[in-house]
Amino acid sequence: MKISELEQGLHNGTFDKNLAELYGNADMEIMRQKTRLLEAVREFTELYPSRDDIEVFSAPGRTEIGGNHTDHQCGCVLAAAVDLDIIAIAAFHNDGVIRLM
């Protein structure tokens, strides 16, 4: 999705149904999540101004950032506990490097 499509969809209500399914129907909560996503996109754009084609991800509760089963990873798993969910804005590139900010 293009950044401009996401921003326009958040402003004109295109994603309100999706946000309501994830966060509840309260108008105040939908507005809070729109603001949260717009802020994440703004920060992403500042860090990666040449990237315009993005994906948006949401992970609820506990998530494994790296690894999954300790028996397969020699006891090494990078996990995170999150309050409600954690969002990520990502873009593909051919640099062969993954950057987390």
PLY file of the C-alpha trace (Angstrom):
ply
format ascii 1.0
element vertex 101
property float x
property float y
property float z
element edge 100
property int vertex1
property int vertex2
end_header
0.00 0.00 0.00
1.23 3.48 -0.73
1.72 5.77 2.26
-0.64 8.33 0.73
-3.37 5.65 0.38
-3.05 4.71 4.05
-3.11 8.33 5.20
-6.10 9.16 2.99
-7.96 6.01 4.14
-7.36 6.87 7.79
-8.61 10.43 7.26
-11.71 9.52 5.25
-12.87 6.53 7.34
-12.01 3.72 4.91
-10.37 1.70 7.70
-12.85 2.51 10.49
-14.53 -0.92 10.26
-11.16 -2.69 10.51
-10.12 -0.52 13.46
-13.45 -1.18 15.20
-12.94 -4.94 14.82
-9.49 -4.71 16.40
-10.05 -2.08 19.08
-13.81 -1.79 19.66
-16.54 0.43 18.26
-15.98 3.49 20.47
-15.40 6.56 18.30
-12.78 7.83 20.74
-10.78 4.58 20.48
-10.96 4.54 16.68
-9.67 8.11 16.62
-6.87 7.19 19.04
-5.78 4.32 16.80
-5.91 6.50 13.67
-3.66 9.02 15.40
-1.33 6.23 16.50
-1.03 4.83 12.95
-0.54 8.27 11.41
2.25 8.98 13.91
3.93 5.65 13.09
3.74 6.45 9.36
5.15 9.93 9.98
8.10 8.49 11.91
8.67 5.82 9.25
8.68 8.51 6.54
11.24 10.55 8.47
13.52 7.52 8.80
13.01 6.20 5.27
11.98 9.06 2.98
12.62 7.06 -0.20
10.21 4.26 0.79
6.61 4.73 -0.29
5.23 1.20 -0.60
4.54 -0.10 2.92
2.82 -2.82 4.90
1.17 -2.32 8.30
1.31 -5.08 10.93
-0.28 -5.53 14.33
0.75 -8.18 16.85
-1.40 -8.72 19.96
-0.28 -9.72 23.43
3.02 -11.61 23.57
5.04 -11.90 20.42
8.28 -13.56 19.44
10.51 -11.02 17.75
13.18 -13.59 16.96
13.07 -17.35 17.34
10.06 -19.27 18.46
10.84 -22.48 20.35
13.69 -22.57 22.80
14.43 -26.18 21.89
15.08 -25.15 18.27
16.98 -21.98 19.18
19.36 -23.38 21.82
17.45 -21.50 24.51
17.58 -18.16 22.67
14.26 -16.46 21.99
13.70 -12.72 21.83
10.14 -12.19 23.09
8.20 -9.10 24.07
5.08 -8.59 26.17
2.83 -5.83 24.93
-0.12 -4.11 26.54
-2.74 -4.41 23.80
-0.89 -4.70 20.55
2.21 -3.45 18.87
2.17 -1.99 15.38
4.86 -1.97 12.75
5.28 -0.18 9.46
7.54 -2.13 7.10
8.85 -1.78 3.56
10.66 -4.25 1.36
14.06 -3.47 -0.11
16.95 -5.37 -1.68
19.71 -4.31 0.74
19.84 -7.68 2.52
19.55 -5.95 5.92
16.67 -5.78 8.40
16.45 -2.49 10.30
14.34 -2.07 13.46
13.80 1.40 14.85
0 1
1 2
2 3
3 4
4 5
5 6
6 7
7 8
8 9
9 10
10 11
11 12
12 13
13 14
14 15
15 16
16 17
17 18
18 19
19 20
20 21
21 22
22 23
23 24
24 25
25 26
26 27
27 28
28 29
29 30
30 31
31 32
32 33
33 34
34 35
35 36
36 37
37 38
38 39
39 40
40 41
41 42
42 43
43 44
44 45
45 46
46 47
47 48
48 49
49 50
50 51
51 52
52 53
53 54
54 55
55 56
56 57
57 58
58 59
59 60
60 61
61 62
62 63
63 64
64 65
65 66
66 67
67 68
68 69
69 70
70 71
71 72
72 73
73 74
74 75
75 76
76 77
77 78
78 79
79 80
80 81
81 82
82 83
83 84
84 85
85 86
86 87
87 88
88 89
89 90
90 91
91 92
92 93
93 94
94 95
95 96
96 97
97 98
98 99
99 100
